[in-house]
């Protein structure tokens, strides 16, 4: 599944490198491709576990990257738990919409 995220400003080249290193540590990551100021990330949904979703959300939150593009993950029955309102990311990912 390909997801495109809009990147934020990085403070140093090492800061940017840390983001990419952290993303590469997610075992479900198949590939990444830069597109202008965005990044297209391709995940193997079969390998996208609960832990890897937590890692992904944590990384993007740390870098203040908009979580809304990740909302498509919750459309998969395996990942439907993502849309539970108890999670800290709910408003950032889904806004105020009713689920």
N, CA, C and O atoms as CSV, one atom per row, in Angstrom:
chain,resi,resn,atom,element,x,y,z
A,1,UNK,N,N,0.842,-1.163,0.000
A,1,UNK,CA,C,0.000,0.000,0.000
A,1,UNK,C,C,0.893,1.234,0.000
A,1,UNK,O,O,1.789,1.362,0.834
A,2,UNK,N,N,0.646,2.126,-0.928
A,2,UNK,CA,C,1.431,3.353,-1.021
A,2,UNK,C,C,0.700,4.496,-0.323
A,2,UNK,O,O,-0.497,4.706,-0.515
A,3,UNK,N,N,1.454,5.220,0.485
A,3,UNK,CA,C,0.932,6.368,1.211
A,3,UNK,C,C,1.885,7.530,0.961
A,3,UNK,O,O,3.102,7.380,1.068
A,4,UNK,N,N,1.330,8.674,0.633
A,4,UNK,CA,C,2.163,9.848,0.390
A,4,UNK,C,C,1.994,10.836,1.545
A,4,UNK,O,O,0.879,11.228,1.890
A,5,UNK,N,N,3.125,11.227,2.131
A,5,UNK,CA,C,3.111,12.176,3.236
A,5,UNK,C,C,3.880,13.431,2.833
A,5,UNK,O,O,4.848,13.367,2.074
A,6,UNK,N,N,3.437,14.559,3.348
A,6,UNK,CA,C,4.114,15.826,3.098
A,6,UNK,C,C,5.155,16.018,4.188
A,6,UNK,O,O,4.840,15.980,5.377
A,7,UNK,N,N,6.392,16.225,3.773
A,7,UNK,CA,C,7.475,16.379,4.735
A,7,UNK,C,C,7.497,17.780,5.325
A,7,UNK,O,O,7.035,18.743,4.712
A,8,UNK,N,N,8.041,17.867,6.522
A,8,UNK,CA,C,8.198,19.148,7.193
A,8,UNK,C,C,9.607,19.666,6.939
A,8,UNK,O,O,10.372,19.063,6.186
A,9,UNK,N,N,9.937,20.764,7.557
A,9,UNK,CA,C,11.282,21.319,7.443
A,9,UNK,C,C,12.213,20.576,8.388
A,9,UNK,O,O,11.874,20.323,9.544
A,10,UNK,N,N,13.367,20.237,7.889
A,10,UNK,CA,C,14.379,19.599,8.723
A,10,UNK,C,C,15.381,20.660,9.149
A,10,UNK,O,O,15.655,21.594,8.396
A,11,UNK,N,N,15.928,20.522,10.350
A,11,UNK,CA,C,16.830,21.522,10.888
A,11,UNK,C,C,18.275,21.295,10.467
A,11,UNK,O,O,19.062,22.238,10.388
A,12,UNK,N,N,18.617,20.041,10.197
A,12,UNK,CA,C,19.960,19.706,9.711
A,12,UNK,C,C,19.842,18.505,8.783
A,12,UNK,O,O,18.810,17.835,8.751
A,13,UNK,N,N,20.888,18.239,8.039
A,13,UNK,CA,C,20.858,17.057,7.169
A,13,UNK,C,C,20.839,15.770,8.001
A,13,UNK,O,O,20.252,14.773,7.581
A,14,UNK,N,N,21.472,15.786,9.172
A,14,UNK,CA,C,21.439,14.604,10.037
A,14,UNK,C,C,20.046,14.388,10.615
A,14,UNK,O,O,19.623,13.251,10.821
A,15,UNK,N,N,19.342,15.473,10.872
A,15,UNK,CA,C,17.961,15.386,11.345
A,15,UNK,C,C,17.116,14.675,10.290
A,15,UNK,O,O,16.337,13.781,10.618
A,16,UNK,N,N,17.263,15.060,9.059
A,16,UNK,CA,C,16.540,14.416,7.959
A,16,UNK,C,C,16.947,12.950,7.823
A,16,UNK,O,O,16.100,12.078,7.629
A,17,UNK,N,N,18.241,12.690,7.925
A,17,UNK,CA,C,18.741,11.317,7.802
A,17,UNK,C,C,18.149,10.415,8.886
A,17,UNK,O,O,17.871,9.243,8.635
A,18,UNK,N,N,17.956,10.965,10.101
A,18,UNK,CA,C,17.378,10.179,11.196
A,18,UNK,C,C,15.943,9.749,10.895
A,18,UNK,O,O,15.533,8.641,11.241
A,19,UNK,N,N,15.190,10.627,10.252
A,19,UNK,CA,C,13.825,10.254,9.863
A,19,UNK,C,C,13.861,9.061,8.916
A,19,UNK,O,O,13.143,8.082,9.116
A,20,UNK,N,N,14.685,9.143,7.899
A,20,UNK,CA,C,14.745,8.059,6.915
A,20,UNK,C,C,15.284,6.773,7.530
A,20,UNK,O,O,14.840,5.681,7.178
A,21,UNK,N,N,16.234,6.899,8.440
A,21,UNK,CA,C,16.766,5.719,9.113
A,21,UNK,C,C,15.663,5.059,9.958
A,21,UNK,O,O,15.528,3.835,9.962
A,22,UNK,N,N,14.889,5.867,10.661
A,22,UNK,CA,C,13.806,5.330,11.485
A,22,UNK,C,C,12.746,4.649,10.626
A,22,UNK,O,O,12.238,3.588,10.990
A,23,UNK,N,N,12.414,5.249,9.497
A,23,UNK,CA,C,11.431,4.629,8.597
A,23,UNK,C,C,11.957,3.308,8.043
A,23,UNK,O,O,11.203,2.342,7.926
A,24,UNK,N,N,13.240,3.259,7.704
A,24,UNK,CA,C,13.822,2.023,7.162
A,24,UNK,C,C,13.814,0.885,8.182
A,24,UNK,O,O,13.858,-0.286,7.804
A,25,UNK,N,N,13.757,1.223,9.470
A,25,UNK,CA,C,13.724,0.201,10.517
A,25,UNK,C,C,12.372,-0.494,10.620
A,25,UNK,O,O,12.257,-1.516,11.296
A,26,UNK,N,N,11.357,0.040,9.965
A,26,UNK,CA,C,10.036,-0.590,9.984
A,26,UNK,C,C,10.046,-1.737,8.976
A,26,UNK,O,O,10.188,-1.512,7.774
A,27,UNK,N,N,9.898,-2.948,9.463
A,27,UNK,CA,C,10.065,-4.137,8.611
A,27,UNK,C,C,9.058,-4.207,7.466
A,27,UNK,O,O,9.329,-4.843,6.447
A,28,UNK,N,N,7.917,-3.573,7.617
A,28,UNK,CA,C,6.899,-3.614,6.559
A,28,UNK,C,C,7.194,-2.654,5.409
A,28,UNK,O,O,6.508,-2.683,4.387
A,29,UNK,N,N,8.200,-1.812,5.566
A,29,UNK,CA,C,8.543,-0.849,4.520
A,29,UNK,C,C,9.119,-1.576,3.307
A,29,UNK,O,O,10.088,-2.327,3.421
A,30,UNK,N,N,8.514,-1.343,2.152
A,30,UNK,CA,C,9.029,-1.909,0.909
A,30,UNK,C,C,9.931,-0.914,0.194
A,30,UNK,O,O,11.006,-1.274,-0.288
A,31,UNK,N,N,9.485,0.352,0.125
A,31,UNK,CA,C,10.278,1.372,-0.549
A,31,UNK,C,C,9.822,2.764,-0.148
A,31,UNK,O,O,8.736,2.954,0.400
A,32,UNK,N,N,10.694,3.742,-0.441
A,32,UNK,CA,C,10.381,5.156,-0.231
A,32,UNK,C,C,10.841,5.904,-1.472
A,32,UNK,O,O,11.866,5.574,-2.069
A,33,UNK,N,N,10.071,6.916,-1.849
A,33,UNK,CA,C,10.448,7.728,-3.007
A,33,UNK,C,C,10.057,9.173,-2.737
A,33,UNK,O,O,8.911,9.462,-2.394
A,34,UNK,N,N,11.020,10.077,-2.894
A,34,UNK,CA,C,10.743,11.492,-2.727
A,34,UNK,C,C,10.031,12.048,-3.947
A,34,UNK,O,O,10.390,11.755,-5.088
A,35,UNK,N,N,9.009,12.860,-3.680
A,35,UNK,CA,C,8.260,13.530,-4.748
A,35,UNK,C,C,8.084,14.972,-4.284
A,35,UNK,O,O,7.267,15.249,-3.407
A,36,UNK,N,N,8.851,15.891,-4.873
A,36,UNK,CA,C,8.867,17.293,-4.433
A,36,UNK,C,C,9.125,17.342,-2.932
A,36,UNK,O,O,10.148,16.835,-2.472
A,37,UNK,N,N,8.222,17.940,-2.159
A,37,UNK,CA,C,8.367,18.039,-0.697
A,37,UNK,C,C,7.577,16.933,0.013
A,37,UNK,O,O,7.242,17.054,1.191
A,38,UNK,N,N,7.290,15.872,-0.712
A,38,UNK,CA,C,6.549,14.750,-0.142
A,38,UNK,C,C,7.375,13.473,-0.239
A,38,UNK,O,O,8.393,13.406,-0.929
A,39,UNK,N,N,6.903,12.483,0.469
A,39,UNK,CA,C,7.542,11.179,0.454
A,39,UNK,C,C,6.470,10.128,0.242
A,39,UNK,O,O,5.489,10.067,0.983
A,40,UNK,N,N,6.663,9.304,-0.771
A,40,UNK,CA,C,5.746,8.195,-1.005
A,40,UNK,C,C,6.364,6.958,-0.365
A,40,UNK,O,O,7.478,6.550,-0.693
A,41,UNK,N,N,5.604,6.375,0.557
A,41,UNK,CA,C,6.071,5.205,1.294
A,41,UNK,C,C,5.201,4.022,0.881
A,41,UNK,O,O,3.973,4.110,0.875
A,42,UNK,N,N,5.850,2.926,0.538
A,42,UNK,CA,C,5.136,1.715,0.135
A,42,UNK,C,C,5.330,0.652,1.217
A,42,UNK,O,O,6.458,0.289,1.553
A,43,UNK,N,N,4.216,0.160,1.755
A,43,UNK,CA,C,4.241,-0.844,2.817
A,43,UNK,C,C,3.691,-2.170,2.330
A,43,UNK,O,O,2.782,-2.216,1.501
A,44,UNK,N,N,4.250,-3.240,2.853
A,44,UNK,CA,C,3.712,-4.579,2.669
A,44,UNK,C,C,2.709,-4.783,3.802
A,44,UNK,O,O,3.098,-4.990,4.951
A,45,UNK,N,N,1.424,-4.725,3.477
A,45,UNK,CA,C,0.381,-4.804,4.510
A,45,UNK,C,C,0.433,-6.107,5.297
A,45,UNK,O,O,0.030,-6.144,6.460
A,46,UNK,N,N,0.923,-7.171,4.676
A,46,UNK,CA,C,1.027,-8.446,5.391
A,46,UNK,C,C,2.003,-8.347,6.554
A,46,UNK,O,O,1.855,-9.057,7.548
A,47,UNK,N,N,2.999,-7.476,6.440
A,47,UNK,CA,C,4.017,-7.321,7.476
A,47,UNK,C,C,3.749,-6.150,8.410
A,47,UNK,O,O,4.488,-5.943,9.372
A,48,UNK,N,N,2.706,-5.389,8.138
A,48,UNK,CA,C,2.415,-4.206,8.944
A,48,UNK,C,C,1.701,-4.634,10.230
A,48,UNK,O,O,0.486,-4.828,10.251
A,49,UNK,N,N,2.473,-4.771,11.277
A,49,UNK,CA,C,1.954,-5.236,12.572
A,49,UNK,C,C,1.526,-4.052,13.435
A,49,UNK,O,O,1.751,-2.892,13.089
A,50,UNK,N,N,0.916,-4.369,14.543
A,50,UNK,CA,C,0.517,-3.340,15.508
A,50,UNK,C,C,1.742,-2.536,15.962
A,50,UNK,O,O,1.696,-1.307,16.025
A,51,UNK,N,N,2.821,-3.229,16.273
A,51,UNK,CA,C,4.042,-2.551,16.709
A,51,UNK,C,C,4.609,-1.638,15.632
A,51,UNK,O,O,5.059,-0.532,15.929
A,52,UNK,N,N,4.592,-2.091,14.389
A,52,UNK,CA,C,5.147,-1.258,13.320
A,52,UNK,C,C,4.267,-0.042,13.046
A,52,UNK,O,O,4.776,1.013,12.666
A,53,UNK,N,N,2.956,-0.173,13.232
A,53,UNK,CA,C,2.060,0.985,13.086
A,53,UNK,C,C,2.348,1.994,14.194
A,53,UNK,O,O,2.398,3.197,13.940
A,54,UNK,N,N,2.538,1.509,15.427
A,54,UNK,CA,C,2.892,2.405,16.532
A,54,UNK,C,C,4.210,3.127,16.226
A,54,UNK,O,O,4.329,4.329,16.465
A,55,UNK,N,N,5.182,2.405,15.705
A,55,UNK,CA,C,6.465,3.019,15.348
A,55,UNK,C,C,6.276,4.102,14.285
A,55,UNK,O,O,6.790,5.213,14.416
A,56,UNK,N,N,5.541,3.765,13.245
A,56,UNK,CA,C,5.301,4.707,12.154
A,56,UNK,C,C,4.629,5.980,12.664
A,56,UNK,O,O,5.073,7.086,12.354
A,57,UNK,N,N,3.577,5.828,13.432
A,57,UNK,CA,C,2.862,6.984,13.960
A,57,UNK,C,C,3.766,7.789,14.892
A,57,UNK,O,O,3.760,9.019,14.855
A,58,UNK,N,N,4.534,7.102,15.719
A,58,UNK,CA,C,5.457,7.790,16.620
A,58,UNK,C,C,6.507,8.596,15.881
A,58,UNK,O,O,6.807,9.729,16.256
A,59,UNK,N,N,7.060,8.016,14.842
A,59,UNK,CA,C,8.077,8.706,14.046
A,59,UNK,C,C,7.489,9.951,13.387
A,59,UNK,O,O,8.063,11.037,13.469
A,60,UNK,N,N,6.346,9.786,12.735
A,60,UNK,CA,C,5.735,10.923,12.044
A,60,UNK,C,C,5.307,11.999,13.031
A,60,UNK,O,O,5.418,13.189,12.736
A,61,UNK,N,N,4.822,11.597,14.192
A,61,UNK,CA,C,4.438,12.568,15.219
A,61,UNK,C,C,5.661,13.345,15.694
A,61,UNK,O,O,5.608,14.567,15.838
A,62,UNK,N,N,6.751,12.644,15.936
A,62,UNK,CA,C,7.988,13.291,16.384
A,62,UNK,C,C,8.435,14.363,15.401
A,62,UNK,O,O,8.910,15.421,15.815
A,63,UNK,N,N,8.292,14.107,14.116
A,63,UNK,CA,C,8.717,15.055,13.085
A,63,UNK,C,C,7.589,15.996,12.656
A,63,UNK,O,O,7.718,16.711,11.663
A,64,UNK,N,N,6.493,15.992,13.402
A,64,UNK,CA,C,5.347,16.863,13.157
A,64,UNK,C,C,4.842,16.750,11.713
A,64,UNK,O,O,4.530,17.749,11.066
A,65,UNK,N,N,4.772,15.522,11.238
A,65,UNK,CA,C,4.268,15.231,9.896
A,65,UNK,C,C,2.788,14.880,10.019
A,65,UNK,O,O,2.392,14.109,10.893
A,66,UNK,N,N,1.990,15.448,9.149
A,66,UNK,CA,C,0.535,15.248,9.158
A,66,UNK,C,C,0.199,13.753,9.091
A,66,UNK,O,O,0.687,13.034,8.219
A,67,UNK,N,N,-0.635,13.307,10.019
A,67,UNK,CA,C,-1.017,11.898,10.095
A,67,UNK,C,C,-2.214,11.531,9.223
A,67,UNK,O,O,-2.506,10.348,9.045
A,68,UNK,N,N,-2.904,12.519,8.683
A,68,UNK,CA,C,-4.118,12.232,7.903
A,68,UNK,C,C,-3.909,11.205,6.787
A,68,UNK,O,O,-4.791,10.373,6.572
A,69,UNK,N,N,-2.789,11.226,6.072
A,69,UNK,CA,C,-2.616,10.209,5.023
A,69,UNK,C,C,-2.627,8.768,5.541
A,69,UNK,O,O,-2.912,7.841,4.783
A,70,UNK,N,N,-2.320,8.576,6.820
A,70,UNK,CA,C,-2.323,7.223,7.384
A,70,UNK,C,C,-3.720,6.697,7.664
A,70,UNK,O,O,-3.889,5.507,7.932
A,71,UNK,N,N,-4.718,7.561,7.605
A,71,UNK,CA,C,-6.087,7.134,7.918
A,71,UNK,C,C,-6.563,6.003,7.006
A,71,UNK,O,O,-7.451,5.241,7.389
A,72,UNK,N,N,-5.995,5.883,5.817
A,72,UNK,CA,C,-6.394,4.805,4.899
A,72,UNK,C,C,-6.048,3.429,5.462
A,72,UNK,O,O,-6.656,2.430,5.077
A,73,UNK,N,N,-5.088,3.373,6.361
A,73,UNK,CA,C,-4.734,2.086,6.968
A,73,UNK,C,C,-5.910,1.491,7.733
A,73,UNK,O,O,-6.086,0.273,7.761
A,74,UNK,N,N,-6.715,2.352,8.356
A,74,UNK,CA,C,-7.842,1.890,9.168
A,74,UNK,C,C,-8.947,1.270,8.333
A,74,UNK,O,O,-9.860,0.652,8.880
A,75,UNK,N,N,-8.880,1.422,7.020
A,75,UNK,CA,C,-9.874,0.803,6.141
A,75,UNK,C,C,-9.671,-0.704,6.041
A,75,UNK,O,O,-10.572,-1.430,5.618
A,76,UNK,N,N,-8.507,-1.167,6.423
A,76,UNK,CA,C,-8.208,-2.606,6.419
A,76,UNK,C,C,-8.710,-3.209,7.714
A,76,UNK,O,O,-8.454,-2.660,8.786
A,77,UNK,N,N,-9.408,-4.307,7.644
A,77,UNK,CA,C,-9.984,-4.901,8.856
A,77,UNK,C,C,-8.897,-5.219,9.889
A,77,UNK,O,O,-9.121,-5.074,11.090
A,78,UNK,N,N,-7.745,-5.642,9.432
A,78,UNK,CA,C,-6.628,-5.972,10.313
A,78,UNK,C,C,-6.170,-4.751,11.127
A,78,UNK,O,O,-5.659,-4.893,12.238
A,79,UNK,N,N,-6.357,-3.568,10.565
A,79,UNK,CA,C,-5.873,-2.345,11.200
A,79,UNK,C,C,-6.994,-1.418,11.640
A,79,UNK,O,O,-6.747,-0.248,11.933
A,80,UNK,N,N,-8.217,-1.917,11.692
A,80,UNK,CA,C,-9.369,-1.084,12.064
A,80,UNK,C,C,-9.220,-0.479,13.459
A,80,UNK,O,O,-9.815,0.561,13.742
A,81,UNK,N,N,-8.441,-1.109,14.331
A,81,UNK,CA,C,-8.215,-0.607,15.687
A,81,UNK,C,C,-7.607,0.795,15.687
A,81,UNK,O,O,-7.717,1.515,16.680
A,82,UNK,N,N,-6.970,1.186,14.592
A,82,UNK,CA,C,-6.315,2.496,14.504
A,82,UNK,C,C,-7.317,3.627,14.714
A,82,UNK,O,O,-6.960,4.676,15.252
A,83,UNK,N,N,-8.562,3.428,14.297
A,83,UNK,CA,C,-9.540,4.518,14.377
A,83,UNK,C,C,-10.233,4.630,15.730
A,83,UNK,O,O,-11.130,5.459,15.889
A,84,UNK,N,N,-9.842,3.823,16.699
A,84,UNK,CA,C,-10.414,3.931,18.038
A,84,UNK,C,C,-10.065,5.307,18.618
A,84,UNK,O,O,-8.906,5.720,18.592
A,85,UNK,N,N,-11.047,5.992,19.127
A,85,UNK,CA,C,-10.873,7.364,19.620
A,85,UNK,C,C,-9.980,7.460,20.854
A,85,UNK,O,O,-9.597,8.563,21.244
A,86,UNK,N,N,-9.647,6.357,21.465
A,86,UNK,CA,C,-8.803,6.401,22.669
A,86,UNK,C,C,-7.337,6.721,22.342
A,86,UNK,O,O,-6.587,7.117,23.235
A,87,UNK,N,N,-6.924,6.560,21.104
A,87,UNK,CA,C,-5.526,6.764,20.738
A,87,UNK,C,C,-5.202,8.245,20.593
A,87,UNK,O,O,-6.020,9.036,20.123
A,88,UNK,N,N,-3.999,8.596,21.005
A,88,UNK,CA,C,-3.575,10.001,20.981
A,88,UNK,C,C,-3.579,10.606,19.588
A,88,UNK,O,O,-3.667,11.826,19.453
A,89,UNK,N,N,-3.489,9.807,18.578
A,89,UNK,CA,C,-3.407,10.312,17.216
A,89,UNK,C,C,-4.759,10.516,16.551
A,89,UNK,O,O,-4.819,11.039,15.438
A,90,UNK,N,N,-5.836,10.121,17.199
A,90,UNK,CA,C,-7.141,10.101,16.537
A,90,UNK,C,C,-7.507,11.431,15.878
A,90,UNK,O,O,-7.845,11.452,14.694
A,91,UNK,N,N,-7.449,12.523,16.609
A,91,UNK,CA,C,-7.828,13.816,16.039
A,91,UNK,C,C,-6.873,14.200,14.917
A,91,UNK,O,O,-7.313,14.695,13.879
A,92,UNK,N,N,-5.582,13.983,15.104
A,92,UNK,CA,C,-4.601,14.320,14.073
A,92,UNK,C,C,-4.756,13.505,12.804
A,92,UNK,O,O,-4.448,13.983,11.712
A,93,UNK,N,N,-5.230,12.285,12.941
A,93,UNK,CA,C,-5.369,11.403,11.785
A,93,UNK,C,C,-6.748,11.496,11.138
A,93,UNK,O,O,-6.870,11.448,9.914
A,94,UNK,N,N,-7.782,11.627,11.964
A,94,UNK,CA,C,-9.142,11.572,11.452
A,94,UNK,C,C,-9.909,12.894,11.603
A,94,UNK,O,O,-11.016,13.031,11.082
A,95,UNK,N,N,-9.331,13.851,12.306
A,95,UNK,CA,C,-10.026,15.109,12.531
A,95,UNK,C,C,-11.204,14.882,13.449
A,95,UNK,O,O,-11.172,14.012,14.319
A,96,UNK,N,N,-12.226,15.657,13.251
A,96,UNK,CA,C,-13.408,15.576,14.107
A,96,UNK,C,C,-14.504,14.700,13.522
A,96,UNK,O,O,-15.611,14.648,14.058
A,97,UNK,N,N,-14.203,14.010,12.424
A,97,UNK,CA,C,-15.240,13.191,11.790
A,97,UNK,C,C,-15.710,12.086,12.725
A,97,UNK,O,O,-14.939,11.591,13.547
A,98,UNK,N,N,-16.942,11.712,12.600
A,98,UNK,CA,C,-17.490,10.618,13.399
A,98,UNK,C,C,-17.165,9.305,12.726
A,98,UNK,O,O,-17.306,9.161,11.511
A,99,UNK,N,N,-16.732,8.356,13.517
A,99,UNK,CA,C,-16.377,7.046,12.959
A,99,UNK,C,C,-17.290,5.984,13.476
A,99,UNK,O,O,-17.145,4.815,13.117
